[in-house]
Amino acid sequence: MTATSKSLQKITICYTIILHTFQLICKIMFRSLLSYCLVLFAAWTMKCNCGKYSPQNKVRIFVAIITQILLFYAIMNVGIFMPCLEYLSNLVQSIGKATSVATSALFGYVGGTDPACAPFDVKNSSYMFILAFQALANVVLVSGLAAILTYTRILPTISRFVGYFFGTIFRSNDSIGMYGVSKMFFGQMDSMLMIKSGSEYLVKHDMMTLMAMAFATSSAAVIPGYCGIISEVCPDAMKYIVSSNVINVISVLLLCMIIEPFDRGGKVCHANPYNSFMSAMTTGINDGARVWGGIVCTLLGMTALVAFGDNLISSISPDLSIRKICGWLTYPFVYMLDIPSHDREFVSQIFGTRVAINEFLAFFDIAEYAKQYSLAPQSIRTSVYLVNNFGNFAALGITVSCFASMVPSLKKDILSVAYKAFLIGILATFMTASLSNIIL
């Protein structure tokens, strides 16, 4: 074989490898891009009856899409972003630890003490977690802190600084910007308390955006629990969970721009309702206690209603459940997420668990299915992006109760946009999952 023939052979082999690689990338990115565009189209079909998009709105939507993509890429590939986000997450977790000290002192082992200190043998420590007296009790401390920071004018200053970024790109006001940043790390109740001083200036569209953010994200307080559940099957769980909280907020803002393309930029006047430091502390704590009570009662009622509906469905057919129905309904979106064909049914059922029950059980399903059915790493990663949020029927009751108690003047508007916001939250998680398959 001559030197020319060998060169041609090498060129042919290299060309074949490059061609197949390009076809594979195109196949992956095409389906993921198609899934991303499908979410944008779904948002467009939900558009309010407000005429055509103005040229300014089209430019803002395009800029928002570019910002979302660049931010996701930066978080996953630029070294400084992830450590900063993890540091802030750890700071939020310290609030949970402080609350645990108080609840265990008041309620004993029910409030979250060490299982070894319980007055009986603990066979499964997971059963020691009592939502009402542990995680939800954080709202009392956060409410007190928010009131103190409002009185000292620290919170309004941060709100204006954050609102400038969100207002420039997404044309939202300071309160939405502050809530968005808070929701990347805090729960929906805690984040709402952060913008209490400017809540009187919120309108119906603002409530829809805020509620959608609540459904599309989780809280730093529960991230260690999530990571612990799936650590064996997903070593990079922390990276995926933290990045999904950030990008889901951006996804919600982008979808809301498409659904209701109104300019709501500008500053919000954050009034100072407190006369002294002591007034701020006591009022904030009392407000937090009132919100906590409403959330506990609403969560009880919503969970019971879902269980009752599940029993009715299973009485018709033992093989049916709300969880399975939700999984079937979301299968077309899961199909578009470009995961291996043998994993799609399992991923859709995992997502159905998240919607019908809660994200904790969905993470347990990820760990179980990954071992039992050998899910591909891409399927596990996509599942993490899909279930890391509070978008379930029980959380719907919590969010409505929290928002209605914080802004009673908009209670009717909150109830009217609750399910629309719930759907936007689901679309936002699919958008972020699609984006993860394009970038990662």
LINFEN-V947667 format. One record per backbone hydrogen bond with DSSP energy under -1.0 kcal/mol. NH is the residue of the N-H (numbers start at 1). CO is the residue of the C=O. E is the energy in kcal/mol with one decimal. If there is no record, write none. Layout:
# LINFEN-V947667
nh:NH co:CO e:E
nh:NH co:CO e:E
This chain:
# LINFEN-V947667
nh:6 co:2 e:-2.2
nh:7 co:3 e:-2.1
nh:8 co:4 e:-2.4
nh:9 co:5 e:-2.5
nh:10 co:6 e:-2.4
nh:11 co:7 e:-2.6
nh:12 co:8 e:-2.6
nh:13 co:9 e:-2.5
nh:14 co:10 e:-2.7
nh:15 co:11 e:-2.7
nh:16 co:12 e:-2.6
nh:17 co:13 e:-2.5
nh:18 co:14 e:-2.7
nh:19 co:15 e:-2.8
nh:20 co:16 e:-2.6
nh:21 co:17 e:-2.4
nh:22 co:18 e:-2.7
nh:23 co:19 e:-2.6
nh:24 co:20 e:-2.4
nh:25 co:21 e:-2.6
nh:26 co:22 e:-2.8
nh:27 co:23 e:-2.4
nh:28 co:24 e:-2.5
nh:29 co:25 e:-3.3
nh:30 co:26 e:-2.7
nh:31 co:27 e:-1.8
nh:32 co:28 e:-2.2
nh:33 co:29 e:-3.2
nh:34 co:30 e:-2.6
nh:35 co:31 e:-2.3
nh:36 co:32 e:-2.4
nh:37 co:33 e:-2.8
nh:38 co:34 e:-2.0
nh:39 co:35 e:-1.7
nh:40 co:36 e:-1.7
nh:41 co:37 e:-2.4
nh:42 co:38 e:-2.4
nh:43 co:39 e:-2.2
nh:44 co:40 e:-2.0
nh:45 co:41 e:-2.1
nh:47 co:44 e:-1.5
nh:48 co:259 e:-2.7
nh:50 co:48 e:-2.1
nh:58 co:54 e:-2.2
nh:59 co:55 e:-2.1
nh:60 co:56 e:-2.3
nh:61 co:57 e:-2.4
nh:62 co:58 e:-2.1
nh:63 co:59 e:-2.7
nh:64 co:60 e:-2.4
nh:65 co:61 e:-2.1
nh:66 co:62 e:-2.2
nh:67 co:63 e:-2.7
nh:68 co:64 e:-2.4
nh:69 co:65 e:-2.2
nh:70 co:66 e:-2.7
nh:71 co:67 e:-2.6
nh:72 co:68 e:-2.2
nh:73 co:69 e:-2.4
nh:74 co:70 e:-2.5
nh:75 co:71 e:-2.6
nh:76 co:72 e:-2.0
nh:77 co:73 e:-1.7
nh:78 co:74 e:-2.7
nh:81 co:78 e:-1.2
nh:84 co:80 e:-1.3
nh:85 co:81 e:-2.3
nh:86 co:82 e:-2.6
nh:87 co:83 e:-2.1
nh:88 co:84 e:-2.1
nh:89 co:85 e:-2.2
nh:90 co:86 e:-2.3
nh:91 co:87 e:-1.9
nh:92 co:88 e:-2.0
nh:93 co:89 e:-2.1
nh:94 co:90 e:-1.3
nh:95 co:92 e:-1.0
nh:96 co:92 e:-1.1
nh:97 co:93 e:-1.9
nh:98 co:94 e:-2.1
nh:99 co:95 e:-2.3
nh:100 co:96 e:-2.1
nh:101 co:97 e:-1.6
nh:102 co:98 e:-1.4
nh:103 co:99 e:-2.9
nh:104 co:100 e:-2.4
nh:105 co:101 e:-1.4
nh:106 co:102 e:-1.9
nh:107 co:103 e:-3.4
nh:108 co:104 e:-1.2
nh:110 co:107 e:-1.2
nh:111 co:108 e:-1.4
nh:112 co:109 e:-1.2
nh:117 co:114 e:-2.4
nh:118 co:115 e:-1.3
nh:127 co:124 e:-1.5
nh:128 co:125 e:-1.7
nh:129 co:126 e:-1.2
nh:134 co:130 e:-1.1
nh:136 co:131 e:-2.3
nh:138 co:135 e:-1.5
nh:139 co:136 e:-1.5
nh:140 co:137 e:-1.3
nh:142 co:138 e:-2.7
nh:143 co:139 e:-2.0
nh:144 co:140 e:-1.8
nh:145 co:141 e:-2.5
nh:146 co:142 e:-2.8
nh:147 co:143 e:-2.0
nh:148 co:144 e:-2.1
nh:149 co:145 e:-2.7
nh:150 co:146 e:-1.9
nh:151 co:147 e:-2.3
nh:152 co:148 e:-2.1
nh:153 co:150 e:-1.1
nh:154 co:149 e:-1.5
nh:155 co:149 e:-1.7
nh:157 co:153 e:-1.0
nh:158 co:154 e:-2.2
nh:159 co:155 e:-2.6
nh:160 co:156 e:-2.1
nh:161 co:157 e:-1.9
nh:162 co:158 e:-2.8
nh:163 co:159 e:-2.7
nh:164 co:160 e:-1.3
nh:166 co:162 e:-1.8
nh:167 co:163 e:-2.8
nh:168 co:164 e:-1.9
nh:169 co:165 e:-1.7
nh:170 co:166 e:-2.4
nh:177 co:173 e:-2.0
nh:178 co:174 e:-2.8
nh:179 co:175 e:-2.6
nh:180 co:176 e:-2.6
nh:181 co:177 e:-2.1
nh:182 co:178 e:-2.4
nh:183 co:179 e:-2.8
nh:185 co:182 e:-1.7
nh:186 co:182 e:-3.8
nh:191 co:187 e:-2.5
nh:192 co:188 e:-1.6
nh:193 co:189 e:-1.7
nh:196 co:193 e:-1.1
nh:198 co:195 e:-1.2
nh:199 co:196 e:-1.4
nh:201 co:198 e:-1.4
nh:202 co:199 e:-1.5
nh:207 co:203 e:-2.0
nh:208 co:204 e:-1.9
nh:209 co:205 e:-2.1
nh:210 co:206 e:-2.7
nh:211 co:207 e:-2.6
nh:212 co:208 e:-2.2
nh:213 co:209 e:-2.0
nh:214 co:210 e:-1.9
nh:215 co:211 e:-1.9
nh:216 co:212 e:-1.5
nh:220 co:185 e:-3.9
nh:222 co:219 e:-1.5
nh:226 co:222 e:-2.0
nh:227 co:223 e:-2.8
nh:228 co:224 e:-2.2
nh:229 co:225 e:-1.6
nh:230 co:226 e:-1.6
nh:234 co:230 e:-2.2
nh:237 co:234 e:-1.5
nh:240 co:236 e:-1.9
nh:241 co:237 e:-2.8
nh:242 co:238 e:-2.5
nh:243 co:239 e:-2.0
nh:244 co:240 e:-2.0
nh:245 co:241 e:-1.7
nh:246 co:242 e:-1.4
nh:247 co:243 e:-2.6
nh:248 co:244 e:-2.5
nh:249 co:245 e:-1.1
nh:250 co:246 e:-1.4
nh:251 co:247 e:-2.6
nh:252 co:248 e:-2.3
nh:253 co:249 e:-2.0
nh:254 co:250 e:-2.3
nh:255 co:251 e:-2.6
nh:256 co:252 e:-2.6
nh:257 co:253 e:-1.6
nh:258 co:254 e:-1.4
nh:259 co:255 e:-2.5
nh:260 co:256 e:-2.6
nh:262 co:260 e:-2.5
nh:264 co:171 e:-1.9
nh:271 co:197 e:-1.1
nh:271 co:269 e:-1.1
nh:280 co:276 e:-2.2
nh:281 co:277 e:-2.4
nh:282 co:278 e:-2.5
nh:283 co:279 e:-2.3
nh:284 co:280 e:-2.3
nh:285 co:281 e:-2.2
nh:286 co:282 e:-2.3
nh:287 co:283 e:-2.5
nh:288 co:284 e:-2.3
nh:289 co:285 e:-2.1
nh:290 co:286 e:-2.0
nh:291 co:287 e:-2.3
nh:292 co:288 e:-2.6
nh:293 co:289 e:-2.1
nh:294 co:290 e:-1.9
nh:295 co:291 e:-2.4
nh:296 co:292 e:-2.3
nh:297 co:293 e:-1.9
nh:298 co:294 e:-2.3
nh:299 co:295 e:-2.9
nh:300 co:296 e:-2.0
nh:301 co:297 e:-2.1
nh:302 co:298 e:-2.9
nh:303 co:299 e:-2.4
nh:304 co:300 e:-2.0
nh:305 co:301 e:-2.2
nh:306 co:302 e:-2.3
nh:307 co:303 e:-2.2
nh:308 co:304 e:-2.4
nh:309 co:305 e:-2.5
nh:310 co:306 e:-2.3
nh:311 co:307 e:-2.1
nh:312 co:308 e:-2.0
nh:313 co:309 e:-2.2
nh:314 co:310 e:-2.5
nh:315 co:311 e:-1.5
nh:317 co:313 e:-2.0
nh:320 co:317 e:-2.0
nh:325 co:321 e:-2.4
nh:326 co:322 e:-2.6
nh:327 co:323 e:-1.8
nh:328 co:324 e:-2.4
nh:329 co:325 e:-2.4
nh:330 co:326 e:-1.6
nh:334 co:330 e:-2.2
nh:335 co:331 e:-2.9
nh:336 co:332 e:-1.1
nh:337 co:334 e:-1.4
nh:343 co:340 e:-1.8
nh:347 co:343 e:-2.4
nh:348 co:344 e:-2.5
nh:349 co:345 e:-1.8
nh:350 co:346 e:-2.2
nh:351 co:347 e:-2.3
nh:352 co:348 e:-2.1
nh:353 co:349 e:-2.0
nh:354 co:350 e:-1.8
nh:355 co:351 e:-2.0
nh:356 co:352 e:-2.6
nh:357 co:353 e:-2.6
nh:362 co:358 e:-1.2
nh:363 co:359 e:-2.2
nh:364 co:360 e:-1.8
nh:365 co:361 e:-2.1
nh:366 co:362 e:-2.0
nh:367 co:363 e:-2.1
nh:368 co:364 e:-2.4
nh:369 co:365 e:-3.4
nh:370 co:366 e:-2.4
nh:371 co:367 e:-1.2
nh:372 co:368 e:-2.9
nh:373 co:369 e:-2.9
nh:380 co:376 e:-2.1
nh:381 co:377 e:-2.6
nh:382 co:378 e:-2.5
nh:383 co:379 e:-2.2
nh:384 co:380 e:-2.1
nh:385 co:381 e:-1.9
nh:386 co:382 e:-1.6
nh:387 co:383 e:-2.1
nh:388 co:384 e:-1.5
nh:389 co:387 e:-2.4
nh:390 co:217 e:-1.6
nh:392 co:390 e:-1.8
nh:393 co:355 e:-1.7
nh:396 co:392 e:-1.7
nh:397 co:393 e:-1.3
nh:398 co:394 e:-1.7
nh:399 co:395 e:-2.9
nh:400 co:396 e:-2.2
nh:401 co:397 e:-2.3
nh:402 co:398 e:-2.6
nh:403 co:399 e:-2.7
nh:404 co:400 e:-2.5
nh:405 co:401 e:-1.9
nh:406 co:402 e:-1.7
nh:407 co:403 e:-2.6
nh:410 co:407 e:-1.8
nh:411 co:408 e:-1.4
nh:414 co:410 e:-2.8
nh:415 co:411 e:-2.3
nh:416 co:412 e:-1.9
nh:417 co:413 e:-1.6
nh:421 co:417 e:-2.7
nh:422 co:418 e:-2.1
nh:423 co:419 e:-2.0
nh:424 co:420 e:-2.2
nh:425 co:421 e:-2.4
nh:426 co:422 e:-1.7
nh:427 co:423 e:-2.5
nh:428 co:424 e:-2.5
nh:429 co:425 e:-1.6
nh:430 co:426 e:-1.8
nh:431 co:427 e:-2.4
nh:432 co:428 e:-2.3
nh:433 co:429 e:-2.3
nh:434 co:430 e:-2.4
nh:435 co:431 e:-2.3
nh:436 co:432 e:-2.1
nh:437 co:433 e:-1.4
nh:439 co:435 e:-2.5
nh:440 co:436 e:-2.4
